[in-house]
């Protein structure tokens, strides 16, 4: 029996025999990444080909191709349908869907409800529906934040009324979007909420009731509104201040959150690998998945004072190298289940920084092309082989959903679908040729 696999799958299968040592230096982290990826991101898929009477069909040709990753590769999708021409909007959509399976939707209170009692549910629902049709999972961001984006101008000055309004908003959003959006950044940046520039009625509420109550209550409301939703705490801090928030969100031994969100905006330079790894190790101790929720690497100069130059060919190449290294390290850590880029295109990017995977004209930068190769080629299953005398073929695949195409020796063909997830580690796909 002969099997034909991609070079990547051959290497990955061989590497499963090797146990990776805990990396300590930047070089060790990257050198051991492929081995770790093989160990934690792949499992066994057994295809069993039988005839209508249940007898094995040996020698059947089996082709397996991945259609979806279990790991969430995402980006905010704030510019969806916001370009002036249909052509630009279609370019944005097609390039987003070609690369990513996860999207962050804007629920910033000030923009979501700029007028009192007139929340923009239809706009967000339309975005979420497009994502669902494209096979993209969505997350709402954020439900509670005391930034100016999280404090509408119409908010009253009375903290009690602000709390009432905020609680109603959390409940309404989670209930309204249930089944369409089931992942939420519940509270954003609670580790250092009263820093300069955050003067508004929501911050006044924090001063009155304290950051612990301010943070805990929305999680309880969101959980009651949708018991199966995936709830995140999210912050730009990765130090002891954030750990304190994570710790007080456990009440009587029960966690109020499901996922720890880590922001990684790197406008001032890419984190060294050892820092990235240390952050993963620090927060993996809490026993829940980690999502890198906001990742930025620039392709243009940082001019200081919050100003940035345009993207350049030289810095685009540098961005591509840094992005591939960062994603490889993240993908190779067992605690991480998602990474979200910020923003997809330079046009409309946060702080007007050259942070996109696409340029302002929506053409792809080298970082986009490099990530597409990693996600849809290097970390993507494509395999072919023939069933053995027992009618079986076992292939090592990346966790996710796969199309299984079978051709029996007598010419009969059939397609099926199989999902292999990390929790189970393996799966079987029975194909009955009738």
C-alpha positions as CSV (number, residue, x, y, z in Angstrom):
1,X,0.0,0.0,0.0
2,X,1.4,3.4,-1.0
3,X,0.5,6.7,0.5
4,X,1.1,10.1,-1.0
5,X,1.3,13.0,1.5
6,X,2.4,16.6,1.4
7,X,5.9,17.2,2.6
8,X,4.5,19.1,5.6
9,X,2.4,16.1,6.7
10,X,5.4,13.7,6.4
11,X,7.5,16.0,8.5
12,X,4.7,16.5,11.0
13,X,4.1,12.7,11.3
14,X,7.7,12.1,12.0
15,X,7.9,14.8,14.6
16,X,5.1,13.3,16.7
17,X,7.7,10.8,18.0
18,X,9.7,13.5,19.5
19,X,8.8,15.1,22.9
20,X,9.6,18.8,22.9
21,X,11.6,20.3,25.8
22,X,10.4,23.4,27.5
23,X,11.9,26.3,25.5
24,X,13.7,29.0,27.2
25,X,15.3,31.3,24.6
26,X,14.0,32.9,21.5
27,X,15.9,30.5,19.3
28,X,14.6,27.5,21.3
29,X,11.0,28.7,21.1
30,X,11.1,28.9,17.3
31,X,13.3,25.9,16.8
32,X,10.8,23.6,18.6
33,X,7.6,25.2,17.3
34,X,7.0,22.7,14.5
35,X,7.4,19.8,16.9
36,X,5.0,21.3,19.4
37,X,2.5,22.2,16.6
38,X,2.5,18.6,15.5
39,X,1.9,17.4,19.0
40,X,-0.9,19.8,20.0
41,X,-2.6,20.8,16.8
42,X,-2.9,17.4,15.0
43,X,-4.8,14.1,15.6
44,X,-5.6,10.9,13.8
45,X,-8.4,10.5,11.3
46,X,-9.3,6.9,10.3
47,X,-11.3,6.5,7.2
48,X,-13.2,3.2,7.0
49,X,-14.5,2.3,3.6
50,X,-17.1,-0.4,3.4
51,X,-19.6,-1.8,0.9
52,X,-23.4,-1.9,1.5
53,X,-23.0,-5.2,3.4
54,X,-20.4,-3.8,5.7
55,X,-17.4,-5.6,4.1
56,X,-14.1,-3.8,3.8
57,X,-13.1,-2.3,0.4
58,X,-9.3,-2.5,0.2
59,X,-7.4,-0.4,-2.4
60,X,-9.9,2.5,-2.3
61,X,-8.3,5.9,-3.1
62,X,-9.0,8.4,-0.4
63,X,-8.3,12.2,-0.7
64,X,-8.5,14.3,2.4
65,X,-8.5,18.1,2.4
66,X,-9.2,20.4,5.3
67,X,-12.0,22.9,5.0
68,X,-11.8,24.6,8.3
69,X,-9.4,25.0,11.2
70,X,-10.5,24.4,14.8
71,X,-8.0,27.1,15.9
72,X,-9.4,30.6,15.5
73,X,-7.4,32.8,13.2
74,X,-9.2,36.2,13.3
75,X,-9.3,39.9,12.8
76,X,-11.7,42.7,13.6
77,X,-14.0,43.3,10.7
78,X,-15.0,46.8,11.4
79,X,-14.6,48.0,7.8
80,X,-17.1,45.5,6.4
81,X,-19.2,47.2,3.7
82,X,-17.8,50.6,4.7
83,X,-15.7,51.3,1.6
84,X,-17.2,53.7,-1.1
85,X,-17.3,51.2,-4.0
86,X,-18.8,47.8,-4.4
87,X,-15.5,46.5,-5.8
88,X,-13.6,47.6,-2.7
89,X,-16.1,46.0,-0.4
90,X,-15.9,42.8,-2.3
91,X,-12.1,42.8,-2.2
92,X,-12.2,43.3,1.5
93,X,-14.7,40.4,2.0
94,X,-13.0,37.9,-0.3
95,X,-9.5,38.5,1.2
96,X,-10.9,38.3,4.7
97,X,-12.7,35.0,4.1
98,X,-9.8,33.5,2.2
99,X,-7.5,33.8,5.2
100,X,-9.6,33.9,8.4
101,X,-12.3,32.0,10.2
102,X,-12.9,34.4,13.2
103,X,-14.1,38.0,13.3
104,X,-14.5,40.7,16.0
105,X,-17.6,42.8,15.7
106,X,-17.8,46.4,17.1
107,X,-20.1,46.8,20.2
108,X,-18.4,49.9,21.6
109,X,-21.3,51.5,23.5
110,X,-20.8,55.0,22.2
111,X,-20.9,53.9,18.5
112,X,-23.5,51.1,19.0
113,X,-26.0,53.4,20.8
114,X,-25.1,57.0,19.8
115,X,-28.6,58.0,20.6
116,X,-30.4,57.0,23.8
117,X,-32.5,53.9,23.4
118,X,-31.6,53.5,19.7
119,X,-29.0,50.6,19.6
120,X,-27.8,49.6,16.2
121,X,-28.8,45.9,16.3
122,X,-29.6,45.6,12.6
123,X,-26.1,46.8,11.6
124,X,-24.3,44.3,13.8
125,X,-26.7,41.5,12.9
126,X,-26.1,42.1,9.2
127,X,-22.3,41.9,9.8
128,X,-22.7,38.7,11.8
129,X,-25.0,37.1,9.2
130,X,-22.4,37.8,6.4
131,X,-19.7,36.2,8.6
132,X,-21.9,33.1,9.3
133,X,-22.6,32.6,5.6
134,X,-18.8,32.8,4.9
135,X,-18.1,30.2,7.6
136,X,-16.6,32.8,10.0
137,X,-17.3,32.7,13.8
138,X,-18.0,36.1,15.4
139,X,-17.2,37.8,18.7
140,X,-18.7,40.9,20.1
141,X,-16.3,43.5,21.5
142,X,-16.6,44.9,24.1
143,X,-19.8,44.9,26.3
144,X,-18.3,47.0,29.1
145,X,-15.4,49.5,28.9
146,X,-14.9,52.9,30.5
147,X,-13.1,54.4,27.6
148,X,-14.8,57.3,25.7
149,X,-15.9,54.7,23.1
150,X,-17.7,52.9,25.9
151,X,-19.4,55.9,27.3
152,X,-22.1,57.5,25.1
153,X,-22.4,61.3,25.5
154,X,-26.0,61.0,26.5
155,X,-25.1,59.0,29.7
156,X,-26.4,60.7,32.9
157,X,-24.0,61.7,35.6
158,X,-25.8,59.6,38.3
159,X,-23.6,56.4,38.8
160,X,-26.7,54.4,39.8
161,X,-28.4,55.2,36.5
162,X,-25.2,54.5,34.5
163,X,-25.0,51.1,36.2
164,X,-28.6,50.3,35.4
165,X,-28.2,51.3,31.8
166,X,-24.9,49.3,31.5
167,X,-26.5,46.2,33.0
168,X,-29.5,46.5,30.7
169,X,-27.2,46.8,27.7
170,X,-25.2,43.7,28.5
171,X,-28.3,41.6,29.0
172,X,-30.0,43.0,25.8
173,X,-26.9,42.4,23.6
174,X,-26.2,38.9,24.8
175,X,-29.9,37.9,24.6
176,X,-30.5,39.5,21.2
177,X,-27.4,38.0,19.5
178,X,-27.8,34.5,21.0
179,X,-27.2,31.9,18.3
180,X,-25.6,34.5,16.0
181,X,-22.9,35.9,18.2
182,X,-22.0,33.7,21.2
183,X,-18.5,34.9,22.1
184,X,-18.0,38.2,23.9
185,X,-15.3,40.4,25.4
186,X,-17.4,41.2,28.5
187,X,-15.2,43.7,30.3
188,X,-12.3,45.5,28.6
189,X,-9.2,46.8,30.3
190,X,-10.2,46.5,34.0
191,X,-6.6,46.2,35.2
192,X,-5.9,49.9,35.0
193,X,-9.3,51.5,34.5
194,X,-8.8,55.0,36.0
195,X,-5.8,56.0,34.0
196,X,-5.6,59.6,32.6
197,X,-8.0,60.3,29.7
198,X,-10.7,58.0,31.0
199,X,-12.9,60.7,32.6
200,X,-16.5,59.9,32.0
201,X,-19.7,58.7,33.8
202,X,-18.6,55.0,33.5
203,X,-15.3,55.8,35.3
204,X,-17.3,57.6,38.0
205,X,-19.3,54.4,38.4
206,X,-16.1,52.5,39.0
207,X,-15.0,55.0,41.7
208,X,-18.3,54.5,43.4
209,X,-18.7,50.7,43.4
210,X,-15.1,49.6,43.0
211,X,-13.4,47.8,40.1
212,X,-14.2,44.3,41.4
213,X,-18.0,44.8,41.5
214,X,-17.8,46.8,38.2
215,X,-16.1,43.8,36.5
216,X,-17.9,40.9,38.1
217,X,-21.5,42.0,37.6
218,X,-21.5,42.1,33.8
219,X,-20.1,38.5,33.7
220,X,-23.0,37.3,35.9
221,X,-25.5,39.1,33.7
222,X,-24.0,37.8,30.5
223,X,-23.9,34.2,31.8
224,X,-27.6,34.4,32.8
225,X,-28.5,35.9,29.4
226,X,-26.8,33.1,27.5
227,X,-25.5,30.2,29.7
228,X,-23.6,28.6,26.7
229,X,-21.8,31.8,25.6
230,X,-18.0,32.0,25.7
231,X,-17.1,34.9,27.9
232,X,-13.7,36.7,27.9
233,X,-11.9,39.1,30.2
234,X,-9.6,41.2,28.0
235,X,-6.7,43.6,28.7
236,X,-3.6,45.2,27.3
237,X,-1.7,44.6,30.6
238,X,0.0,41.3,31.0
239,X,1.5,41.9,34.4
240,X,0.4,41.3,38.0
241,X,-2.3,44.0,37.8
242,X,-4.1,41.9,35.2
243,X,-3.6,38.7,37.2
244,X,-5.4,40.4,40.1
245,X,-8.4,40.9,37.8
246,X,-8.3,37.3,36.7
247,X,-8.1,36.2,40.3
248,X,-11.0,38.2,41.6
249,X,-13.2,36.9,38.8
250,X,-13.1,33.6,40.5
251,X,-15.8,33.6,43.2
252,X,-16.0,30.7,45.7
253,X,-13.8,28.6,43.4
254,X,-16.0,29.2,40.3
255,X,-14.6,31.2,37.4
256,X,-16.9,33.9,35.9
257,X,-14.9,33.9,32.7
258,X,-14.2,31.2,30.1
259,X,-11.2,32.6,28.3
260,X,-8.4,35.0,29.2
261,X,-7.9,37.6,26.5
262,X,-4.4,39.1,25.8
263,X,-3.9,42.2,23.8
264,X,-0.6,42.4,21.9
265,X,-0.5,45.8,20.1
266,X,3.1,46.1,19.1
267,X,3.3,49.6,17.7
268,X,6.6,50.2,19.4
269,X,8.2,46.9,18.2
270,X,7.5,43.2,18.2
271,X,7.7,41.4,21.5
272,X,10.7,39.1,21.9
273,X,9.8,35.5,21.7
274,X,10.6,34.8,25.3
275,X,8.2,37.6,26.4
276,X,5.4,36.1,24.3
277,X,6.1,32.7,25.7
278,X,6.3,34.0,29.3
279,X,2.9,35.6,28.9
280,X,1.4,32.4,27.6
281,X,3.0,30.5,30.5
282,X,1.8,33.0,33.1
283,X,-1.8,32.9,32.1
284,X,-2.0,29.2,31.2
285,X,-1.7,28.5,35.0
286,X,-5.4,29.5,35.3
287,X,-6.5,26.5,33.4
288,X,-8.6,28.2,30.7
289,X,-7.8,28.9,27.1
290,X,-6.0,32.0,26.1
291,X,-7.0,34.2,23.1
292,X,-4.6,36.8,21.7
293,X,-7.4,39.3,21.0
294,X,-5.7,42.3,19.4
295,X,-2.4,41.8,17.6
296,X,-0.7,44.6,15.8
297,X,2.7,44.7,14.0
298,X,3.4,47.7,11.8
299,X,4.7,47.9,8.3
300,X,5.6,51.6,8.5
301,X,7.6,53.8,10.8
302,X,6.5,54.9,14.3
303,X,7.1,58.6,14.3
304,X,6.4,59.1,18.0
305,X,3.6,61.0,19.8
306,X,1.0,58.7,18.3
307,X,1.9,59.4,14.7
308,X,2.9,56.9,12.0
309,X,4.4,57.0,8.5
310,X,3.0,55.2,5.5
311,X,3.8,51.6,4.8
312,X,7.1,50.9,3.0
313,X,8.4,47.9,1.0
314,X,11.3,47.4,3.4
315,X,9.1,47.5,6.5
316,X,6.4,45.4,4.9
317,X,9.0,42.6,4.4
318,X,10.1,43.0,8.0
319,X,6.4,42.9,9.1
320,X,5.9,39.6,7.3
321,X,8.9,38.0,8.9
322,X,7.9,39.2,12.4
323,X,4.2,38.1,11.9
324,X,5.1,34.6,10.8
325,X,7.5,34.2,13.8
326,X,4.9,35.5,16.2
327,X,2.0,33.4,14.9
328,X,4.2,30.3,14.8
329,X,5.1,30.8,18.5
330,X,1.5,31.4,19.5
331,X,0.2,28.5,17.4
332,X,2.7,26.2,19.1
333,X,1.7,27.0,22.7
334,X,-0.9,24.6,24.0
335,X,-2.9,27.1,26.0
336,X,-3.7,29.4,23.0
337,X,-6.9,28.8,21.0
338,X,-7.2,32.0,19.0
339,X,-5.3,35.0,17.6
340,X,-7.0,38.1,16.3
341,X,-5.2,40.7,14.1
342,X,-5.9,44.5,14.4
343,X,-6.7,45.9,11.7
344,X,-7.2,44.1,8.4
345,X,-6.6,47.1,6.2
346,X,-4.5,50.3,6.6
347,X,-7.5,52.3,5.6
348,X,-9.6,52.8,8.8
349,X,-6.9,51.3,11.0
350,X,-6.7,52.2,14.7
351,X,-4.5,55.3,15.3
352,X,-4.2,55.6,11.5
353,X,-1.2,53.2,11.8
354,X,0.1,51.1,8.9
355,X,-1.1,48.0,10.8
356,X,-3.1,46.2,8.1
357,X,-2.5,43.0,6.3
358,X,-3.8,44.9,3.3
359,X,-2.6,48.3,2.1
360,X,-5.0,51.3,1.7
361,X,-5.8,50.2,-1.8
362,X,-6.7,46.7,-0.5
363,X,-3.8,45.0,-2.1
364,X,-2.2,42.3,0.1
365,X,1.0,43.0,1.9
366,X,3.7,40.3,2.2
367,X,2.4,39.6,5.7
368,X,-1.0,38.6,4.3
369,X,0.6,36.3,1.7
370,X,2.9,34.8,4.3
371,X,0.1,34.1,6.7
372,X,-2.1,32.7,4.0
373,X,0.7,30.2,3.2
374,X,1.1,29.2,6.9
375,X,-2.6,28.9,7.7
376,X,-3.8,27.4,4.4
377,X,-0.8,25.4,3.3
378,X,1.7,24.6,6.1
379,X,-0.9,24.2,8.8
380,X,-3.6,22.7,6.5
381,X,-4.3,19.1,5.8
382,X,-4.0,17.7,2.2
383,X,-3.4,14.0,2.0
384,X,-4.0,11.1,-0.2
385,X,-3.7,7.3,0.2
386,X,-5.3,3.9,-0.3
387,X,-7.2,1.8,2.1
388,X,-5.5,-1.3,3.5
389,X,-6.8,-4.9,3.4
390,X,-9.1,-4.0,6.3
391,X,-10.6,-1.2,4.2
392,X,-9.0,1.5,6.5
393,X,-6.7,4.4,6.0
394,X,-5.4,6.4,8.9
395,X,-4.0,9.9,8.4
396,X,-2.6,12.5,10.8
397,X,-4.6,15.8,10.3
398,X,-4.7,19.3,11.7
399,X,-7.7,19.7,14.1
400,X,-10.7,20.9,12.2
401,X,-13.2,19.9,9.5
402,X,-12.1,17.9,6.5
403,X,-13.6,16.8,3.1
404,X,-13.1,13.1,2.5
405,X,-13.4,12.0,-1.1
406,X,-13.3,8.2,-1.8
407,X,-13.0,6.4,-5.1
408,X,-13.5,2.6,-4.9
409,X,-11.5,0.3,-7.3
410,X,-14.7,-0.3,-9.3
411,X,-15.2,3.4,-10.0
412,X,-17.8,4.3,-7.5
413,X,-17.2,7.6,-5.7
414,X,-18.5,9.3,-2.6
415,X,-17.7,12.4,-0.5
416,X,-18.1,12.7,3.2
417,X,-17.1,15.1,6.0
418,X,-15.1,14.5,9.1
419,X,-14.2,16.6,12.1
420,X,-11.2,15.9,14.3
421,X,-11.1,18.1,17.5
422,X,-8.4,18.6,20.0
423,X,-10.5,17.4,22.9
424,X,-10.9,13.9,21.5
425,X,-7.6,13.8,19.6
426,X,-8.9,11.4,17.0
427,X,-12.0,10.5,14.9
428,X,-13.3,7.9,12.5
429,X,-15.1,8.5,9.3
430,X,-17.2,5.6,8.0
431,X,-17.8,5.7,4.2
432,X,-20.3,3.2,2.8
433,X,-20.2,2.6,-0.9
434,X,-23.6,1.6,-2.1
